[in-house]
């Protein structure tokens, strides 16, 4: 039940979480590679991920999600990684529930 509530809250607050991510990218010296992506594009993609989290986790297989979003996210990751951002930086910036 706690997992369902967390997923629901994430979906409900998707736009605010995406806006928070953008602020973290702008403020973090470790997130320079995220600046290779326009703020609008990054917010749109992250917001979409948060909005559809429950559907992805409950109703879709990994293959379903991959087939639908693969090229979109591959393109985004390629833009982000132009500066060879380490994965720890990626996870640190994308984690929506850390202080």
PALO-694343 format. One record per residue (C-alpha): residue number from 0; residue in one letter; x, y, z. Coordinates in steps of 0.25 Angstrom, whole numbers, padded with zeros to 4 digits. Layout:
BEGIN
{seq:NUM; type:A; px:X; py:Y; pz:Z}
...
# end
This chain:
BEGIN
{seq:0; type:X; px:0000; py:0000; pz:0000}
{seq:1; type:X; px:0011; py:0009; pz:0003}
{seq:2; type:X; px:0017; py:0007; pz:-0011}
{seq:3; type:X; px:0004; py:0010; pz:-0017}
{seq:4; type:X; px:0003; py:0023; pz:-0009}
{seq:5; type:X; px:0017; py:0027; pz:-0013}
{seq:6; type:X; px:0015; py:0025; pz:-0028}
{seq:7; type:X; px:0001; py:0032; pz:-0027}
{seq:8; type:X; px:0008; py:0044; pz:-0020}
{seq:9; type:X; px:0019; py:0044; pz:-0031}
{seq:10; type:X; px:0009; py:0044; pz:-0042}
{seq:11; type:X; px:0000; py:0055; pz:-0035}
{seq:12; type:X; px:0012; py:0064; pz:-0033}
{seq:13; type:X; px:0020; py:0061; pz:-0046}
{seq:14; type:X; px:0020; py:0075; pz:-0051}
{seq:15; type:X; px:0025; py:0081; pz:-0038}
{seq:16; type:X; px:0036; py:0069; pz:-0037}
{seq:17; type:X; px:0040; py:0073; pz:-0051}
{seq:18; type:X; px:0041; py:0087; pz:-0048}
{seq:19; type:X; px:0049; py:0084; pz:-0035}
{seq:20; type:X; px:0059; py:0075; pz:-0044}
{seq:21; type:X; px:0061; py:0087; pz:-0053}
{seq:22; type:X; px:0065; py:0096; pz:-0041}
{seq:23; type:X; px:0074; py:0085; pz:-0036}
{seq:24; type:X; px:0081; py:0085; pz:-0050}
{seq:25; type:X; px:0083; py:0100; pz:-0050}
{seq:26; type:X; px:0088; py:0100; pz:-0036}
{seq:27; type:X; px:0097; py:0088; pz:-0036}
{seq:28; type:X; px:0112; py:0089; pz:-0041}
{seq:29; type:X; px:0111; py:0074; pz:-0043}
{seq:30; type:X; px:0100; py:0075; pz:-0053}
{seq:31; type:X; px:0107; py:0083; pz:-0064}
{seq:32; type:X; px:0104; py:0072; pz:-0075}
{seq:33; type:X; px:0089; py:0074; pz:-0073}
{seq:34; type:X; px:0091; py:0087; pz:-0078}
{seq:35; type:X; px:0093; py:0081; pz:-0092}
{seq:36; type:X; px:0078; py:0079; pz:-0092}
{seq:37; type:X; px:0068; py:0091; pz:-0093}
{seq:38; type:X; px:0061; py:0093; pz:-0079}
{seq:39; type:X; px:0047; py:0091; pz:-0087}
{seq:40; type:X; px:0051; py:0078; pz:-0093}
{seq:41; type:X; px:0057; py:0072; pz:-0079}
{seq:42; type:X; px:0045; py:0077; pz:-0072}
{seq:43; type:X; px:0035; py:0070; pz:-0082}
{seq:44; type:X; px:0042; py:0057; pz:-0082}
{seq:45; type:X; px:0044; py:0056; pz:-0067}
{seq:46; type:X; px:0030; py:0060; pz:-0065}
{seq:47; type:X; px:0025; py:0050; pz:-0074}
{seq:48; type:X; px:0033; py:0039; pz:-0067}
{seq:49; type:X; px:0027; py:0043; pz:-0053}
{seq:50; type:X; px:0013; py:0044; pz:-0059}
{seq:51; type:X; px:0013; py:0030; pz:-0065}
{seq:52; type:X; px:0021; py:0023; pz:-0054}
{seq:53; type:X; px:0009; py:0015; pz:-0049}
{seq:54; type:X; px:0005; py:0010; pz:-0063}
{seq:55; type:X; px:0019; py:0006; pz:-0065}
{seq:56; type:X; px:0021; py:-0001; pz:-0052}
{seq:57; type:X; px:0007; py:-0008; pz:-0052}
{seq:58; type:X; px:0002; py:-0010; pz:-0066}
{seq:59; type:X; px:0014; py:-0010; pz:-0076}
{seq:60; type:X; px:0025; py:-0019; pz:-0078}
{seq:61; type:X; px:0039; py:-0014; pz:-0079}
{seq:62; type:X; px:0039; py:-0017; pz:-0094}
{seq:63; type:X; px:0026; py:-0009; pz:-0095}
{seq:64; type:X; px:0032; py:0003; pz:-0089}
{seq:65; type:X; px:0045; py:0001; pz:-0096}
{seq:66; type:X; px:0038; py:0000; pz:-0110}
{seq:67; type:X; px:0030; py:0013; pz:-0107}
{seq:68; type:X; px:0041; py:0022; pz:-0101}
{seq:69; type:X; px:0054; py:0016; pz:-0105}
{seq:70; type:X; px:0058; py:0026; pz:-0116}
{seq:71; type:X; px:0053; py:0038; pz:-0109}
{seq:72; type:X; px:0061; py:0035; pz:-0096}
{seq:73; type:X; px:0073; py:0030; pz:-0104}
{seq:74; type:X; px:0073; py:0044; pz:-0111}
{seq:75; type:X; px:0072; py:0051; pz:-0098}
{seq:76; type:X; px:0083; py:0043; pz:-0091}
{seq:77; type:X; px:0092; py:0045; pz:-0103}
{seq:78; type:X; px:0091; py:0060; pz:-0101}
{seq:79; type:X; px:0093; py:0059; pz:-0086}
{seq:80; type:X; px:0105; py:0050; pz:-0088}
{seq:81; type:X; px:0112; py:0059; pz:-0098}
{seq:82; type:X; px:0121; py:0063; pz:-0086}
{seq:83; type:X; px:0123; py:0049; pz:-0081}
{seq:84; type:X; px:0114; py:0051; pz:-0068}
{seq:85; type:X; px:0117; py:0040; pz:-0058}
{seq:86; type:X; px:0105; py:0032; pz:-0054}
{seq:87; type:X; px:0106; py:0036; pz:-0040}
{seq:88; type:X; px:0103; py:0050; pz:-0044}
{seq:89; type:X; px:0092; py:0046; pz:-0053}
{seq:90; type:X; px:0085; py:0039; pz:-0041}
{seq:91; type:X; px:0088; py:0050; pz:-0031}
{seq:92; type:X; px:0081; py:0060; pz:-0040}
{seq:93; type:X; px:0069; py:0051; pz:-0044}
{seq:94; type:X; px:0066; py:0046; pz:-0030}
{seq:95; type:X; px:0053; py:0054; pz:-0027}
{seq:96; type:X; px:0052; py:0050; pz:-0012}
{seq:97; type:X; px:0065; py:0054; pz:-0007}
{seq:98; type:X; px:0067; py:0066; pz:0002}
# end
